[in-house]
Amino acid sequence: MTKQIFRIAPGFEEIMPEEYRELVTDGPYDRSVGVADLGTFKELLEEHPLCAGCGLALSLRLFLASLPAPADTVVVGSTGCSAIAFPQVGLHNIHGLFGNQNAIASGLKRALKLRFPDRPKDVVVVAGDGATADIGLEMVMHSWFRAENIATVMLDNEAYANTGGQESGMSPRGAVLNMAPTGKKFEKVAMPEIARESGCAYVAVTSPANARRFEKAIRRAILVARDVGPTYVQVFCPCPTNFKFRPDETLGVIRKREKEGVFQYREYITPEAQQYLAASEGEKR
Ligand SMILES: Cc1ncc(C[n+]2csc(CCOP(=O)(O)OP(=O)(O)O)c2C)c(N)n1
């Protein structure tokens, strides 16, 4: 698929919504744009129904601006807050059932490899922490064991946010939520370590508080997944609604946690992935 697929058939220009026309003429497909260019091109998600100050919404915006090849990318999502925004995203995306997103992505990637042997197709899973670290963990891990060429991005808002605030395996110890009033009794599931031990060639923990660092992690994860092996990015994106802070405090919450050493940006790269990235990052986008 190239930009061609988004073009409007002659004669239909007038009746297509303005939003769509802008996407065709000014969108990020087949262009070299990134987070530093935000504000200068038509974004893949501009309006969304998520809560004010939602860290996940900001992360989605940055994620979509970070894709190395949006016209050749398919996102596989899962039930959760991000799924409410995806119907408004100008990119091929599939809504998996809650938890089976990595199984869907595995099959899709294999099919795309057969169908388009000469053109890289990026399959990226974007799902919440409940879908990734709890209910979907078995299918997530088995996609890593099988070394599927897919990138998995967890939007870690540390709760089951969409269903009103149950604790997830990724909630921090002691977290009190609407439907977890006595406080979480154990630590966050060590997903980055599980990913590394399960065969991921690239693992990063990042947040939307630093857009350039975020973009680097997403791009690396997608590129390594293309040619080396499975990858995992964990995005810390706090939820003002369920953790009850003001919508304008989201980035401050991340920075505070970073200062306290509770949340830390980190990367793990296998030597093979390192070699691959050194070669591909040398090339211009
Ligand atoms: C098989 C199945 N189990 C449970 C649910 C109910 N459910 C919908 S969204 C959700 C929570 C999602 O949590 P998370 O993955 O952390 O995403 P968030 O909403 O926090 O973005 C749950 C339990 C469902 N839709 N399907």
The ligand as an SDF file (V2000), in Angstrom:
LIG
                    3D

 26 27  0  0  0  0  0  0  0  0999 V2000
  -12.7050  -10.6040   27.7500 C   0  0  0  0  0  0  0  0  0  0  0  0
  -13.0900   -9.3000   28.4070 C   0  0  0  0  0  0  0  0  0  0  0  0
  -12.9270   -9.1590   29.7360 N   0  0  0  0  0  0  0  0  0  0  0  0
  -13.2310   -8.0030   30.3350 C   0  0  0  0  0  0  0  0  0  0  0  0
  -13.7130   -6.9480   29.6050 C   0  0  0  0  0  0  0  0  0  0  0  0
  -14.1050   -5.6550   30.2950 C   0  0  0  0  0  0  0  0  0  0  0  0
  -13.1340   -4.6000   30.1200 N   0  0  0  0  0  0  0  0  0  0  0  0
  -13.2500   -3.6870   29.1180 C   0  0  0  0  0  0  0  0  0  0  0  0
  -12.0570   -2.5170   29.1790 S   0  0  0  0  0  0  0  0  0  0  0  0
  -11.3800   -3.2140   30.5470 C   0  0  0  0  0  0  0  0  0  0  0  0
  -10.1950   -2.5860   31.2230 C   0  0  0  0  0  0  0  0  0  0  0  0
   -9.0910   -2.2470   30.3160 C   0  0  0  0  0  0  0  0  0  0  0  0
   -7.9640   -1.9520   31.0890 O   0  0  0  0  0  0  0  0  0  0  0  0
   -6.5970   -1.6250   30.4020 P   0  0  0  0  0  0  0  0  0  0  0  0
   -6.2160   -2.7020   29.4600 O   0  0  0  0  0  0  0  0  0  0  0  0
   -5.6220   -1.3190   31.4730 O   0  0  0  0  0  0  0  0  0  0  0  0
   -6.9150   -0.3540   29.5310 O   0  0  0  0  0  0  0  0  0  0  0  0
   -7.3760    1.1130   30.0030 P   0  0  0  0  0  0  0  0  0  0  0  0
   -8.8630    1.1110   30.0020 O   0  0  0  0  0  0  0  0  0  0  0  0
   -6.7930    1.3820   31.3370 O   0  0  0  0  0  0  0  0  0  0  0  0
   -6.8170    1.9950   28.9470 O   0  0  0  0  0  0  0  0  0  0  0  0
  -12.0730   -4.3550   30.9440 C   0  0  0  0  0  0  0  0  0  0  0  0
  -11.7710   -5.1930   32.1170 C   0  0  0  0  0  0  0  0  0  0  0  0
  -13.8750   -7.1210   28.2190 C   0  0  0  0  0  0  0  0  0  0  0  0
  -14.3080   -6.1290   27.4300 N   0  0  0  0  0  0  0  0  0  0  0  0
  -13.5550   -8.3010   27.6460 N   0  0  0  0  0  0  0  0  0  0  0  0
  1  2  1  0
  2  3  1  0
  2 26  2  0
  3  4  2  0
  4  5  1  0
  5  6  1  0
  5 24  2  0
  6  7  1  0
  7  8  2  0
  7 22  1  0
  8  9  1  0
  9 10  1  0
 10 11  1  0
 10 22  2  0
 11 12  1  0
 12 13  1  0
 13 14  1  0
 14 15  2  0
 14 16  1  0
 14 17  1  0
 17 18  1  0
 18 19  2  0
 18 20  1  0
 18 21  1  0
 22 23  1  0
 24 25  1  0
 24 26  1  0
M  CHG  1   7   1
M  END
$$$$
